[in-house]
Amino acid sequence: MFTSEMSWFGLAFAGYLVAMVAYFIYLAFKHETAGLAGTIATALGFVAHTVALAVRTVHAGHLPYTNMYEFSSSFVWGIALIYLAAERFFKTRLIGPFVLPVIVVLIGIASVLPKDVEPLVPALQSYWLQIHVSTAVVAYGAFAVAFGLSIMYLLALRGKEKKGGGLLAKYFPDPSVLDNYSYRSIALGFPFMTLVIITGAIWGEKAWGRYWGWDPKETWSLITWFIYAVYLHARITYGWQGKRTAWMSIIGFCAVIFTFFGVNYLLSGLHSYN
């Protein structure tokens, strides 16, 4: 069973890697066949990844949310899911070169993490954990796509401001369109991030007898939530757009990455086993 999971995981890794290369070719040469190949490879990688997670779930007897390898893999799966939906909804493959590298780096990290299936500690034997992490997978996936779109926005704006425009101004959607796409992605992810905080508090009460304890991961999750809350408040209330909101989106995703990796390896707390 474990060998089968690793085979599907390896296929997923390969699919995402091929997709990243194809999207880079598409970005460089605007070759539609390369763009289509990127989409197909991403979709095939996602299917293989879904099978790998399903096999892991059957083998472990629980959803793959209980250690760093399992959540890293699920995190990547969520990014791929939201990316494929965004590509279809926004009708552009140019997001791929900016999101697939995130997927490849994270699945690469997951591939070297310990993969042993161990008995669940009591704190992890809760359906609130499953809800908590499921909402995090969707939220983080949406924020990763917004991160890629924000990078695109800054590059497209720079290309537009340069004399002659260049490749980026010629091929990219208008910066205002990219800014709107990023906003929509964050607007999708924020309600799920709110559920991450709420369900985490409920899980904490069930597991440790308190709703909030200022554990490092709790604190950094709240910091992440505040960054995106300020982003949405500033945009909706004060009409912030452009560079300011693009940088807030990028900073927000950096907070996501630190919440996940930095807290686990640099700070100690009740969530360190995740």
C-alpha positions in Angstrom: 0.0 0.0 0.0 2.8 2.4 0.9 4.7 1.6 -2.3 1.5 2.3 -4.3 1.1 5.7 -2.6 4.7 6.6 -3.3 4.3 5.6 -7.0 1.2 7.9 -7.4 3.0 10.6 -5.4 6.0 10.3 -7.8 3.7 10.6 -10.8 2.1 13.7 -9.3 5.5 15.3 -8.7 6.5 14.5 -12.3 3.2 15.9 -13.7 3.7 19.2 -11.8 7.3 19.4 -12.9 6.5 18.8 -16.6 3.6 21.4 -16.2 6.0 24.0 -14.8 8.5 23.5 -17.7 5.6 23.6 -20.3 4.2 26.8 -18.7 7.7 28.5 -18.8 7.9 27.6 -22.5 4.4 29.0 -23.0 5.4 32.2 -21.2 8.6 32.6 -23.2 7.3 31.8 -26.7 3.5 32.2 -26.4 3.3 28.7 -27.9 -0.3 27.6 -27.4 0.6 23.9 -27.6 3.0 24.4 -24.6 0.3 26.1 -22.7 -2.2 23.3 -23.3 0.5 20.8 -22.3 1.0 22.7 -19.1 -2.7 22.5 -18.3 -2.9 18.8 -19.2 0.2 17.9 -17.1 -1.2 19.9 -14.1 -4.5 18.1 -14.4 -2.8 14.6 -14.7 -0.5 15.5 -11.8 -3.6 16.5 -9.7 -5.4 13.3 -10.5 -2.3 11.2 -9.5 -2.0 13.3 -6.4 -5.6 12.7 -5.5 -5.1 9.0 -5.8 -1.9 9.2 -3.7 -3.8 11.0 -0.9 -6.7 8.5 -1.2 -4.4 5.6 -0.8 -2.7 7.2 2.2 -6.1 7.8 3.7 -7.1 4.1 3.3 -3.8 2.9 4.6 -3.6 5.3 7.6 -7.3 5.0 8.5 -7.7 8.8 8.7 -7.4 11.9 6.4 -3.8 12.8 5.6 -3.7 15.8 7.9 -1.6 14.6 10.9 2.1 15.2 10.2 4.3 17.5 8.1 4.4 15.2 5.1 0.7 14.7 5.0 -0.3 18.3 5.3 2.5 19.4 3.0 1.1 17.1 0.4 -2.5 18.2 1.1 -1.3 21.8 0.9 0.1 21.3 -2.6 -3.1 19.4 -3.6 -5.2 22.4 -2.5 -3.0 24.8 -4.5 -3.3 22.6 -7.6 -7.1 22.4 -7.2 -7.6 26.2 -6.8 -5.1 26.9 -9.7 -7.0 24.6 -12.1 -10.3 26.3 -11.1 -8.7 29.7 -11.5 -7.3 28.9 -15.0 -10.7 27.8 -16.1 -12.6 30.7 -14.5 -10.2 33.4 -15.5 -9.6 31.9 -18.9 -5.8 32.4 -19.0 -2.9 30.0 -18.7 -0.4 32.7 -18.0 -0.9 32.2 -14.2 0.7 28.8 -14.5 4.3 30.0 -14.7 3.8 31.8 -11.4 1.9 29.2 -9.4 3.4 25.9 -10.6 6.9 26.8 -9.2 5.2 27.1 -5.8 3.6 23.7 -6.2 6.9 22.1 -7.4 8.9 23.6 -4.5 6.4 22.5 -1.9 5.9 19.0 -3.2 9.7 18.7 -3.4 9.8 19.6 0.3 7.1 17.1 1.0 9.0 14.3 -0.9 11.9 14.4 1.6 9.8 14.6 4.8 9.3 11.4 7.0 6.4 9.5 5.6 5.8 6.9 8.3 2.2 6.3 9.4 2.0 6.4 13.2 -0.8 5.9 15.6 -2.7 9.2 16.3 -2.0 11.0 19.5 -5.3 11.8 21.4 -5.2 15.5 20.3 -5.4 14.4 16.7 -8.4 12.1 17.2 -11.0 14.6 16.4 -13.2 15.4 13.4 -12.7 19.1 14.2 -9.1 18.6 13.1 -10.3 17.3 9.8 -12.6 20.3 9.3 -9.8 22.6 10.5 -7.2 21.4 8.1 -9.6 21.0 5.2 -10.5 24.7 5.4 -6.8 25.5 5.7 -6.1 23.6 2.5 -8.6 25.6 0.5 -7.6 29.0 2.1 -3.9 28.4 1.5 -4.5 27.2 -2.0 -6.5 30.4 -2.8 -3.8 32.6 -1.2 -1.1 30.8 -3.2 -2.9 31.6 -6.5 -3.3 35.3 -5.3 0.4 35.3 -4.6 1.2 34.2 -8.2 -1.2 36.8 -9.6 0.3 39.5 -7.5 3.8 38.7 -8.8 2.3 38.8 -12.3 0.7 42.2 -11.6 4.0 43.8 -10.5 5.8 42.4 -13.5 3.0 43.4 -15.9 2.9 46.9 -14.4 6.7 47.2 -14.8 6.4 46.1 -18.4 3.7 48.5 -19.1 5.6 51.4 -17.6 8.7 50.6 -19.7 9.1 52.2 -23.0 7.8 49.9 -25.7 6.2 47.6 -23.1 8.2 44.4 -23.9 7.1 40.8 -23.6 5.2 41.2 -20.3 3.1 44.1 -21.5 2.4 42.4 -24.8 1.3 39.0 -23.5 0.0 39.6 -19.9 -3.5 40.6 -19.2 -3.8 44.3 -18.3 -2.5 45.0 -14.8 -5.9 46.1 -13.6 -7.3 42.7 -14.6 -4.6 40.8 -12.7 -5.2 43.0 -9.7 -8.9 42.0 -9.8 -8.1 38.3 -10.2 -5.9 38.5 -7.2 -8.6 40.2 -5.2 -11.1 37.5 -6.2 -8.7 34.8 -5.1 -8.2 36.4 -1.7 -12.0 37.0 -1.4 -12.4 33.2 -1.9 -9.7 32.2 0.6 -10.5 34.6 3.4 -13.8 33.0 4.6 -12.0 29.7 4.7 -9.2 31.3 6.7 -11.8 32.6 9.1 -13.1 29.0 9.4 -9.5 27.9 10.1 -9.4 30.2 13.1 -12.9 29.2 14.4 -12.5 25.4 13.9 -9.0 25.6 15.3 -10.3 27.2 18.5 -13.0 24.5 18.8 -10.5 21.8 18.2 -8.2 23.4 20.8 -11.0 23.3 23.4 -11.7 19.6 22.7 -8.0 18.6 22.7 -6.5 20.8 25.4 -9.4 22.3 27.3 -9.0 25.9 26.0 -10.2 27.8 22.9 -7.1 29.9 22.6 -3.7 29.7 24.2 -1.4 32.0 22.1 0.5 29.0 20.9 2.9 30.1 18.1 0.9 28.5 15.3 -2.3 30.0 16.7 -0.6 33.4 16.9 0.8 33.3 13.4 -2.5 32.0 12.0 -4.2 35.1 13.5 -1.4 37.3 12.1 -2.1 35.8 8.6 -5.8 36.4 9.0 -5.3 40.0 10.0 -3.1 40.7 7.0 -5.8 39.5 4.6 -8.5 41.2 6.6 -6.6 44.5 6.3 -6.2 43.8 2.6 -9.9 43.4 2.1 -10.9 46.2 4.4 -8.5 48.6 2.7 -9.7 47.6 -0.8 -13.4 47.6 -0.1 -13.5 50.6 2.3 -10.7 52.8 1.0 -10.5 51.7 -2.6 -6.9 50.5 -2.3 -5.6 48.8 -5.5 -2.4 48.3 -7.4 1.0 48.0 -5.9 -0.1 48.4 -2.3 -2.5 45.5 -2.4 -0.2 43.4 -4.5 2.5 43.7 -1.9 0.0 42.9 0.9 -1.0 39.8 -1.0 2.7 38.7 -1.3 3.3 39.5 2.4 0.2 37.5 3.3 1.4 34.4 1.5 4.8 34.8 3.1 3.0 34.7 6.5 1.2 31.5 5.3 4.5 29.8 4.6 6.0 30.9 7.9 2.9 29.8 9.8 3.3 26.3 8.2 7.1 25.8 8.0 8.6 28.5 10.2 6.5 27.8 13.3 7.1 24.0 13.0 10.9 24.2 12.7 11.8 27.5 14.4 9.2 27.7 17.3 8.0 25.2 19.7 4.4 24.7 20.7 1.5 22.3 20.8 1.2 22.2 17.0 4.9 21.2 16.5 4.1 17.6 15.6 2.1 18.8 12.6 
